[in-house]
Amino acid sequence: MKVTVVIPTLNEEAYIGKCLEGIKAQTVRPEIIVVDSGSSDKTLEIAGKYADKVLSGGLKNIGFNRQRGAEAASGEIVITTDADCVHKKDWVERILRRFEDSRIVAVSGPTIPMTGEAVLLDKLCYFTGNVIVWVIHWLGVVWFRGSNAAYRKDALIRSGGYNTEMAAREDSDLSQRVAKLGKTVFDPSIIVMTSMRRRRAMGWLKTLRYYVDTPIALITKKAYYKKV
């Protein structure tokens, strides 16, 4: 089963090398596609050392980049993650095991703070967030994060793909539509570690509001963060 990992980037020189090294060292080697929004640092130079395809010149919009990468993927399974994430060596292998069931159209797992960057409150918030995602998935509401999500490419395309007009939550929006086409899995053993840079940049108040707004949006069907 061929698999592609898609990574959107914009000025990621501080993290992209470590991320790509880990993905290239997976027990199951995936195709790697980096989709860049016009980085002005060394992101493209670093990506070129590891990725199979580097697509540049796109919009500064993560949904657009994820969609562009998915369309360019040669794999029948498309996995998405972020440039500031790191992955265990069997991350791809664990995902592919789940897709051995032909009924499965999407797979996800927890995203946790990167070792050495998190304070106790970070760990508690991510733990709580992962429990919420697992519980609402069990209740039938699919909310997968783009940092750790995988789709059958045909299901992703048939669902309409990523909403490229959304400035955020393009990942949860897609996962809900793909879920209508088959069975989905949230596997606690499929773990991705992410940096705490966004939380630090946003501050706790905005971060907490974001995570409160998202489940509300899923329930009310209101689309937040549309581009103007």
N, C-alpha and C positions, 0 to 999 in steps of 0.2 A: 504494500500500500504506500504510494508516494505521498510525501507530505512537504508542505511549504510553510515557513515561518515568515510572517510579515511584520516589519518594525517601522513605524513612522518616526521621523526625526526632524528636529529643528535645533541647531546649536547644542549638540549632545556630546561634544568631545570629552567631557569629564567622565562619562559613563559608557558610551557606546562600545568602546574596545572590550571592556570586561564582559559586557552583555554578549557580544558576538563571539568572543572566545569560548564562553560557556555553551553557546548554542552549537558551535562548530564541533565541540568535543562531546556531543550527545552520543549515547549508545546506539541510537538510530539517527543517522546523519540526514537532516532535512535540507531542502533547498532554502536558501536565505535570501529574502528580498528586503532591501531598505528603501523606503520612499521618503525623500527629503523635501522640505518646504522652502528651501533656499537658505541653507545654513551659511553663516559668514565666518565660522570657525573651522576647525579641522575635521568636522564630522564626516564629510564626504571622503576625505583622504583616508581616514581610519576605516570607514565602511568598505572602501574599495579593497582593503587587504583581506577581508573575511567573506563578504557577501557574494552570492552568485549573480545577483542583479542589484544595481543601484539606480533608482529612478529619481531624477531631480527636476526642479522647476515647477513643482506643483503648488497648489494654493496653501496658504497657512491655515489649514483646517485638517484636524486629525481624521475626521470621517472621510474626507476626500482621499487622504493618503491611504487609509486602510482599504478603501474600495479599490483604488488604483492598484494596490499590491495584490489584492485578492483576484482581480481580473487578470493580472500578469502571471499568477501562480500556475505552475505546471502540475502541482500536487492535487490529488483528489480530496485531500484534507488540508484546510487552511487554518493555521494557528496564528493568533495575534498576541503580541506582547509589546512592552514599551522599552525604550532604549535605556532607561535607568533601572532595569530589572536584572536579576541574576537567577539562574536556574540550576537545579540539580541535574546530574548527568543522565538520569533516566526520565526526565520530564517528558520528552517527546514519546519515549517508549510507553510510559504509563498512559498517555493520551491515546495512542494508537490501539492499545489493548481494548479500550472501551469501544472503539469503532469497529471491532471485530463483530459486534452485534449490528447487523444491517439496519435495524430499526433506529439506531442512534443517529441523530442529525447534528447534535451539538454537545460539547463537553467543556466543563470548567472545574475550577477548584479554588482554594483560598489564595489570597494575596496577603503576605505578611511583611512587616517591616524588615529592612535589610539589617543584618547583624552589625552592631557597632554604631548605627545611626539613630536608633530608637530609644526614647525614654519610656518609662513605665506607662505613661498615659497613651503614648503611641501604640504600645503593645495591647493595652486594654481596649482601645478604640478599634483596632484592626480585628482583634479577637471577637468583639461584639458584632462588628460588621459582618464577619464571616459566618457567625452563628445566624444572624438575621438572613443572610443570603441563602444559607442551607435550609432554614425553616420555611421561608417563603417559597423556595423551590419545591420543597416537600408539599406545600399547600397548593402548588400549581402556578405560581408566579415566577417566571424565569427572569433573573436579573444577573447576567454575566458581565464581568469586567473585561475590558479590552486588554488588560495586562496579562490575562490568563484565560483565554477562550479559544476553542477550536470548533470548526464547522466543516461539514461536507460541502465542498465547493458548489456542487449542483444545488443544494438546499439554500446556500447563501445567495446564489444568483436568482433562484426561483422566488425567494422571499422579497426580492427587490433590492437587496444589498444594503449597504450603509446609507443612511440619509445624509447626504453631503452638505445639506443646509444647516445641520446641527453643529453648534460650536462645542457641545459637550453632550454626554449621555448617548452618543451614537452607538455605544456598545450595548447598553441595556435595551435600547430601542430595537436594534437588530435581533438580539437574542429572543425577544418576545415574538417577533414575526417568524423567525426560523422555527421556534418551538411549535408552531401550528402545523408544521410539515412532518413531524415525527417525534421520537422520544429524546429527551435531554437528560444529562447526567451532571450532578455536582459531586465530585469525588474529593473528599478531604485529604487524600494522599497525593493529589496533584497540586503541588505548592510552588508558588513563585514569590521571590523576595524583591521588594521595591524600595527605592530610596525615600527618604523623608523630606526631600527638597520642596515638594509642592505644599506639604503641610506647613513647613517653616515659612514659605513665601506668603501663603494665604493667611496664616495665623489660625488659632484654634476656633475662633468664632465663625469665620467663613467656612472652614473645613467642616465643622459640625453642621452648619446650615446646609451645605452641599449634600451631606449624607442623609440629612432629614428630608430634604426636598425630593431626593431621588425616589424613595418608596412612595411618597405622596404622588409624584408624577406617574408612577406605574399604576397606582390605584385609580387616579382621576383621569388618566389618559391625556393629561395636559402636557404639551411638549415645551419643556423649558430650554433656554439657551439657544433659541433659533437665531441664526445670523440675521442682522438687519441690513 
